[in-house]
Amino acid sequence: MAYRVAAIDVHKKTLAVVVADVAGEGECQFERRKFGTTADQLELLTQWLAQQEVEEVVMESTAEYWKPVWGTLEEHWKPQRQQREGATKMSGVLHLCQAKSNRGRRGRKSDSATPSVWSNG
């Protein structure tokens, strides 16, 4: 039986989405697509996830760009998955992963605040 999960890498202007069937035997098949972050693009994303029969969605974002994506999925995609016949308790579940909790390599970008110097030029 198929069980499809989507992973969304959330950026300011783009969403990189991968759908995988995690219940299948053998090699996984992946479907990849990119979407914009406008309201129209988010609606297309919810439609595509429904067409792909995705049960769960995992999002990763280092900033607050995930909020409109989450809101759209919660309003449109989640009820579709939960109210359909054969839905399980995990149908329509959203997960958020924050990459800033992971430490990068030394000397690389850090999410810590850097002091700025202001001058009255």
C-alpha positions, 0 to 999 in steps of 0.5 A: 500500500502506498504511503506518500510523504512530501518534503518542502524546503521553504525559501523566500521566493521558492519552494522546493518540493519532493514527494516519495512513497515511503511504504513501497518495496525496493527503490523509492520513486521521487517526484520533484517540483518547484513552486513560488510563494505567491497565493496562487502558487501555494494553491497550486501546491495544495492541489498538486499534493492532493493529486500526488496523494500525499499523507504527511508534509515535512517543511524546513525553513530557517526563517519565518517563510514557512508561515504562509505555506503552513497556513495554506496547507492547514486550511486547504490540504489538511482537511482534504486528507483528513476527511477522505474515506480511508484516512488514517490518524497521520493523514494531513499531518504537518511537521516543521523542522528548523535548520537553525537548530543544527550547527553548521561547519565552523567558519560558515554562516551563523544565525547569531546577531552581528552588531552594526555600526550606525553613523550620522553621515 
